[in-house]
């Protein structure tokens, strides 16, 4: 499965948010969304894997919608304008990571795959018994 190595290379999913540059994050999420849509397009419409990839692409789209202010081509406007925008960006980034982590966990369980490295940090914690 090409998805796991691709996501492992997306630092936007696991780097500490304080070291992230918003414009780099947006570029990375655009590439991630493009990859997910392309891969989903190669699968039958009713495929479970295809549906999961489309859902992950939807999470990317929601992030991009929130990360771009309505009056700017730059993510969140100019750095001096941040403040509240920084909070919005970090909320959107956390939401993206959480959603991708849930979808990824489902795929790992379904296909009995293992995941190492920092991407593991976005997976939901195991359910307590």
C-alpha positions as CSV (number, residue, x, y, z in Angstrom):
1,X,0.0,0.0,0.0
2,X,1.6,3.3,-1.1
3,X,-0.6,5.3,1.2
4,X,1.4,4.7,4.4
5,X,4.8,5.6,3.1
6,X,3.3,8.7,1.5
7,X,1.7,9.8,4.8
8,X,4.9,9.0,6.7
9,X,6.6,11.7,4.6
10,X,3.9,14.4,5.4
11,X,5.5,16.3,8.4
12,X,2.3,18.4,8.6
13,X,0.7,15.4,10.2
14,X,3.1,15.0,13.1
15,X,5.6,17.9,13.5
16,X,5.0,20.0,16.6
17,X,2.6,22.7,15.5
18,X,4.9,25.5,16.9
19,X,7.6,24.6,14.3
20,X,5.1,24.5,11.4
21,X,5.1,27.3,8.8
22,X,1.5,27.8,7.7
23,X,2.3,28.2,4.0
24,X,4.4,25.0,4.0
25,X,1.5,23.2,5.7
26,X,-1.0,24.3,3.2
27,X,1.3,23.2,0.3
28,X,1.8,19.8,1.9
29,X,-1.9,19.3,2.5
30,X,-2.7,20.3,-1.1
31,X,-0.2,17.6,-2.3
32,X,-1.7,15.1,0.2
33,X,-5.3,15.8,-1.0
34,X,-4.2,15.5,-4.7
35,X,-2.6,12.1,-4.0
36,X,-5.6,10.8,-2.0
37,X,-8.0,11.9,-4.8
38,X,-5.8,10.3,-7.5
39,X,-5.5,7.0,-5.6
40,X,-9.3,6.9,-4.8
41,X,-10.0,7.4,-8.5
42,X,-8.1,4.2,-9.3
43,X,-10.5,2.2,-7.2
44,X,-14.0,1.1,-7.8
45,X,-16.6,3.7,-6.6
46,X,-18.0,1.4,-3.9
47,X,-14.6,0.3,-2.6
48,X,-14.2,0.7,1.2
49,X,-10.6,1.8,0.6
50,X,-11.7,4.3,-2.0
51,X,-14.3,5.7,0.4
52,X,-11.7,6.1,3.2
53,X,-9.3,7.9,0.8
54,X,-12.1,10.2,-0.2
55,X,-12.9,10.9,3.4
56,X,-9.2,11.7,4.1
57,X,-9.3,14.0,1.1
58,X,-12.4,15.7,2.6
59,X,-10.5,16.3,5.8
60,X,-7.7,17.9,3.8
61,X,-10.3,20.1,2.0
62,X,-11.8,21.2,5.4
63,X,-8.3,22.1,6.6
64,X,-7.6,24.2,3.4
65,X,-11.0,25.9,3.7
66,X,-10.2,27.0,7.3
67,X,-6.5,27.8,6.7
68,X,-7.2,30.3,3.9
69,X,-8.8,33.5,5.1
70,X,-11.7,34.7,2.9
71,X,-9.8,37.9,1.9
72,X,-6.3,36.5,1.3
73,X,-4.3,34.2,-0.9
74,X,-1.9,33.6,1.9
75,X,-2.8,31.2,4.7
76,X,-4.2,33.3,7.5
77,X,-3.1,36.6,6.0
78,X,0.2,38.2,6.9
79,X,2.1,37.0,10.0
80,X,1.5,40.3,11.8
81,X,-2.2,39.6,11.5
82,X,-2.1,36.3,13.3
83,X,-3.2,36.2,16.9
84,X,-6.7,34.8,16.4
85,X,-5.8,33.5,13.0
86,X,-2.9,31.5,14.6
87,X,-5.5,29.9,16.9
88,X,-7.7,29.0,14.0
89,X,-4.8,27.5,12.1
90,X,-3.8,25.3,15.0
91,X,-7.4,24.2,15.5
92,X,-7.6,23.2,11.9
93,X,-4.3,21.5,12.0
94,X,-5.3,19.5,15.1
95,X,-8.6,18.5,13.5
96,X,-6.9,17.4,10.3
97,X,-4.4,15.2,12.3
98,X,-7.2,13.7,14.4
99,X,-9.4,12.8,11.4
100,X,-6.5,11.4,9.3
101,X,-5.4,9.4,12.4
102,X,-8.8,7.8,12.8
103,X,-9.0,6.9,9.1
104,X,-5.5,5.6,9.1
105,X,-6.1,3.5,12.2
106,X,-9.1,1.9,10.5
107,X,-6.9,1.0,7.4
108,X,-4.1,-0.3,9.5
109,X,-6.5,-2.6,11.4
110,X,-8.4,-3.7,8.2
111,X,-5.2,-4.5,6.3
112,X,-3.3,-5.7,9.4
113,X,-0.5,-3.3,8.8
114,X,2.0,-1.9,11.3
115,X,3.0,1.7,11.6
116,X,6.2,3.1,13.2
117,X,7.8,6.5,13.4
118,X,6.2,9.8,14.3
119,X,3.1,9.3,12.2
120,X,2.0,6.8,14.9
121,X,1.4,9.9,17.2
122,X,-1.8,10.8,15.4
123,X,-3.4,7.5,15.8
124,X,-6.2,7.4,18.4
125,X,-5.3,5.8,21.7
126,X,-6.4,2.2,22.2
127,X,-9.8,1.7,23.7
128,X,-9.8,0.8,27.3
129,X,-11.5,-2.5,28.3
